[in-house]
Each structure stands twice: as structure tokens, then as C-alpha cells.
Amino acid sequence: MSLKLVSSNDHLVVALRDCFLPIVRANGILQIQRDGLRRIALLKGPWSITHWTPFRDLSPDEASSPGYRHAVEVQRPGPTMGYGLDVLHLGKRILGLLWSDDGKIQVTAFARGDWEQQALAMRMGLSTEDDVPANDRAD
């Protein structure tokens, strides 16, 4: 009989990832796009969010057809954790994730705290004290 260990925080971590991704994709700045890596970052108040993907623009000598992309993909040695997300709050790394297209996920950092509710509120479009930079707040 084999045991499968399941983290009780997996669903929460995925929900938090799904909160941060649309925010960084919509508001982040492209930092790098080369060598098969595309990294977007967002600095907003106490938040620092970095997201990377394995996607890149095709060079002029590469075909852009789906068949070509599929052929390149199947030549890779195996599934990789090509997607990633790092979140810092007040300079502390609170969430780190890697995941692949097949749904596998690896948690590299997760520190529980009040930031979780703030992140969920940001995703729902609610304003929180921590999602507005201090110099923009009306006191």
C-alpha cells in the first residue's frame, strides 16, 4: 500500500496564485523575454509580484504554425515546471510556486498571514489599505 501525501494548503495556494496572476498580467511590466523565458513584474505598494512563463516570440527563422510548436514541444525531455510566481509582501517572500501545463504544482514558499485576505480582496476588486501606496493614500 502506498501513501500519497497531500498538502492541506494546496487549494489555498492555487486560489492565491489565481488571485495574483490576472493582476500581474494586466498591470505588470515585461522585464525580460529571451532564451525561452518571459518574466513580468509588478511593484505595487508593499507588494512585489513576479511571474514567468516559458513562452517567447518566435525568431524570423522559426515557423509560427501550431504544428511546428507541437513538434518543438514533443522534443523536450519531459514535463517541466515552466511557469512560476513569486510574491513578496513588505520585502518578505510569502508565496513561491512552480507549475506545469499538466497541472502539477510545486510550492517553494508559503508563509501564512494577514496578506492572504488582502490578496483575496485585491482579486475581488476591493480596496485594502495595503494595496494603495502610502504616498497615494488620503489620510
Sequence and secondary structure as in RCSB ss.txt:
>XXXX:A:sequence
MSLKLVSSNDHLVVALRDCFLPIVRANGILQIQRDGLRRIALLKGPWSITHWTPFRDLSPDEASSPGYRHAVEVQ
RPGPTMGYGLDVLHLGKRILGLLWSDDGKIQVTAFARGDWEQQALAMRMGLSTEDDVPANDRAD
>XXXX:A:secstr
       TTHHHHHHHHHHHHHHHHHH EEEEEETTEEEEEEEETTEEEEEEES     TTS  SHHHHHHHHHT
SSS    EEEEEEETTEEEEEEEE TTS EEEEEE  STHHHHHHHHHTT   GGGS GGG   
